[in-house]
Amino acid sequence: MKNLHSKSIALVILALVLLLMQTAAVAADDVDMQRSSTEPIYLRGLVSEIDGSENAVIVRPLKGKRITIHFGPDTILKNMNTIDDLSEKQDIKVWYFVHDGRNEAVKIEKLLDLGC
């Protein structure tokens, strides 16, 4: 009887630990969603492709998968006049928000080439 009681207590404790872990994961996701909705996400990488028909730049970050960034007339461009001033393998910085699953640029900065 005592052994059965100990097993029951162990199962209850395990269930509580799993519940707390799940609650912490959900809370962390909520914090990320709040952060990304109030301040832009920063990305630095190389231009992989420019898609003028979609008003998009595909960026290959230093780590991770390629990311499609959409731009529009309100996007701030730094060190360039138009998006056509970018070229493949150009080093850029991007600040963007995610709206309805779409990455929308607030600012795109072309990093200057340092020549020797």
Buried (B, 14 or more C-beta within 10 A) or exposed (E): EEEEEEEEEEEEEEEEEEEEEEEEEEEEEEEEEEEEEEEBBEBEBBBBEBEEEEBBBBBBBEEEEEBBBBBEEEBEBEEBEEBEEBEEEBBBBBBBBEEEEEBBBBBBBBEEEEEE
